[in-house]
Amino acid sequence: MLMFAGYATEKGNNNYNEDRYTLLKSIPEDPSSAFFAIYDGHGGEHASTYCAKHMLNNVVNHSSYANNKSHALIEGFKETDKAFLKKLEDSGSTANVVLIDVSNKKLYCANTGDSRSVLSCKKKAVPLSEDHKPGQASEKKRIVAANHTVEREQALVRGKRIPIDRVDGQVAVSRAIGDGDFKDLTDAPAENQAITCVPDIKERDIGSKDEFVVIACDGVWDVMKNQDVVDYVHKRLYSSKEPITDEKVTLVAQQLVNYAINDKESPDNVTAVIAVFQHPSGK
């Protein structure tokens, strides 16, 4: 199974870009595996930058990585969060990581926050992660149990008022790396903090009908549905007879980001990573 990949990132209508990403088709410590990630910072770029620098190493260097990659991902997220909090820098970041064991055709997605990964299987969008929002029942239960609140506000977005839930009226995600103010239960594990760093994990065997994965920040998903993104990318990857290359995938990623900003009026930073599978029998 061959793999091609590309990315694009733009600040959009914001003054600066707090998004960071990782794109590695071959991990130096594990050449038969690939690592892709989106880190969407809030309150500054410190946490997202730290994730981009350290998350990969914290995952692959964990003792369980060789035999239990899902566990290594969870522990890698925890270690990244723990080390960042020691820096006492005031910011937070989502983290959506896709780890692909190419030799065993196995995909792992770890998600904390509201960046998202979606797989295209025979042109059909298959979600690999679920967003973590404060208003969700299970998330709100943990937040309240940690002595914090969930407050709802009405925000004007593209001419429409929409409800946005925030932890203590401040942070619009319920899981993140960083955000130390919301991890103040000194004797409680990471799983019980109001804003937890612990990711959900999804595993998937990569089949011959699986075509590509799109990993993107909420600047894409706020203005496009999963299937819309798959349709947009699929058309541009496969409508011509030109072979799939890293350059072509990068171009499609840039087109997707530009479309979200210019045509769909996304008000946020917009970043997307696309990884394309090419199976021995062809597309």
N, C-alpha and C positions, 0 to 999 in steps of 0.2 A: 504494500500500500504506500503510494507516494503521497506527499502532502505539499500544498502550496499555501502561502499565507501573505497577508498584507494588512496595513492599518492606515488610519487617518485620524487626526485630532485637530480641532479648531476651537478657539475661544468663543465663537459665536457672538452674541450680543453682550457678553460680559466683558469687563475690563481686562481680565487676565484668565488664564487657563489653569484650573486646579486639578484637571484630570492627568493621570499617568497611566502607563500601559507596560506590558511585557510581551514580547513576541520572540519565542525561541523554538524553532522547528527541531532542534536537537539540544538537549540539556547537557552541558559539559560533563557533569558527574554521571549522567545516564543517557548516552547518545541515542538509545533506542526509544526515548520518550521526548515529547514536546510539551511546552509550557506556555500558555497564553493567559493574559490577565488584564482586567480593567480595574483601576482604582480611581474613584470619583471623590475628590476631596471636598470638604466643606469647612468653613471657618479658617481657610488658608490651605496652602499646599503642603504643609509639613508632613501630615500623616500619609497622604497619597505618595509623596516622594519617598518616604521611609519604606512604605510597602514595596514600591518598585525596586528599591535597592536590596531589601532583605527578605521578602517573603519566600522567594524561590529557594534560597539557601536554607532557610528555617524548615522548609518542607523536606527537601531532598536529604538534608543532613540528619533528620530525625531517625532514631534507631529502628522505627517500624517501617521506613519507606520501602525497603526491598520486598517485604512480605504483606504489608497492609497499607496501601497508598491512601485509602480513605482516612485511616487513623492518623497517618503522617500529615495529611492536609489539615485536619482539625488541630493537631498539636502545633503545626506550623503557624496557623492563624493565632493561636493562643500565645505562642512565643513572640511573634511579631508585635502583638498588642502589648504584652507585658514589657517588652524592651522599649517600645515607643513611649509608653506611659512614664517610664523612668526619666525620659528626657524633659518632662514637664512642659511640653509644647502644646498650646491650646488649639487643637484642630482635630478633625476626624476624617475618616475615609471609608467608603464602601470597598468591598473586595470581591470580585467575581473571577475565579480561577478555573481554567479548563486544563487538566493534565491528561495527556493522551499517551498511553502505552502502545506505541506503534506496532511493536513486534507481536504483542498479544491482542491487538485490535480492541483495546479497552479504553473507555473514556470515563473520566471522573470530573465532576463539576462541583466546586465548593463555592458557596455564596453567603456573603454577609452584607445586607443592605439592599439597595434597589437598582444596582446594575444588574444586567440580565444576560443569560446565554440561551440561544435558540438554535436547534438543529433542523436542517432541511433533510427530510426523508421522502424521496419520490415527490418533491415539491411541496410536501406538507410540513407545516411548522410543528415541531415537537419541543415543548419547553424543557429546558435542562435545569432551570432554577425558578424560584418563586420570590417575589419582592417581599421585603420585610418592612412593614409600615406600622406605626404606633397604634393605629385604630383597629388592627386585626385582633380578634378576641384573645388568641393565645399570647400574642405579644403584649397586649394591654394588661393581661393578667399578671405577667412577669413584672412589667413596669410598676404597676400599682403595689405589688407585693414588695418591691424594692423601695417603697416610700417616695415614689415620684408620680407625676400626673400626666395624663394625656389631654391636651387642650386642642380644640378645633377652631380654625379660623377660616374665613372666606377670602380667597385670593383671586385677584383679577388676572386671568391668564388668557391672552389672545382675545380679549373682549368678552370673556365669559367668567362668571364667578364660580369657582369650584372649591369644595371643602378640602382643607389640608390639616391633618392631625400632626401635632408636634409633641415631643416629650418635653414636659414643663414649658410648653409654648415656644420651644427653641429649635429642636432638631427634628427633621421630618422623616428620619429613618429610625428603626428600633434596634438595628444591629450595625456595628461599625468597629473598625480599628480606631483607637484613640478615644476622644470625648471623655476624658478622665473625670469630669464633673459628674458624670452619670454612672460611674463605677466606684461608688463610695461605700459599698457594703464591705467593710474591711475583713470580715471573717467568712465571707461567702465566696463560692467558686464563680468562675467567669460566667457560667450558664445562668446564674441568678441575678446578675447585674441588670440594672434598668436598661441600659444599652449594652448588649452583649457582643463580644467579638466572635462567638462560636458560630461556625457556618453550618448550613444544611449541606448534605452531600447527596449527590445522585450519581449512580454508576450506570454505564450502558455498554453493552457489547456493540462494536461498530460493525454494521452489516453492509452488504454490497449495495444496498439501496440508499445508504446514508451519504449525503452529498457534501454538505459543508456546515460549519458552525459560525454563527455571528455572536460575538460578545460585544456589548455596548453599554454605555452609561445611560442614565434615565433621560438624557437629552434627546436620545433616539426614541425610547419607548414611550415617553410622554406624548409624542405626536404621531407615532406609528404603532400599529398592532403587530403581533408576532408574524402573522401570515402576510401582512403587507411588506414587512422587511424581507421575508423569504422570497416573496414574489419579485420584489425589486432586485434583489441580488441574483436570483436564479436567472432572470431574463438577461441580465448583463454579463453573466458568466458564460451562458450556454447558447445565446441567440446567434452567435457567429461561429464559424468553423475554426477560428483562431485557437491554437492550443492554450490550455490554462498554464499560466506562469505566475511567479511571484509579482511581476510587474503588472499583470492584468488584474490580479486580485487586489493589489494596492490601488489601482485606478478605480475599481468598483467600490472599495471602501471609501475613497475620497468622494465619489459620486453620491454615495449614501449619506455621508456627513453633510455635504453641500445641500442635498435635497431636504434633509431634516431642518437645516438652518434657513435656507432661502425660500423653499416652497411650502414647507409645513410650519415655518415660523417658530421653531424651537427657541425658547428664550435663554437656554442654558449652554454651557460648554457641551460639545458633542464629540465623542470619541468612539470609534468602532474598530475591532479586530476581526478579520475573517480568515478562517482556516478551511481549506478545501481538500477533501479526500479524492484521490484518484486510484481506483481499484484496478487490479491486473487486467480485468476484462474491459476496462475503459471507464467512462464517467459513471 
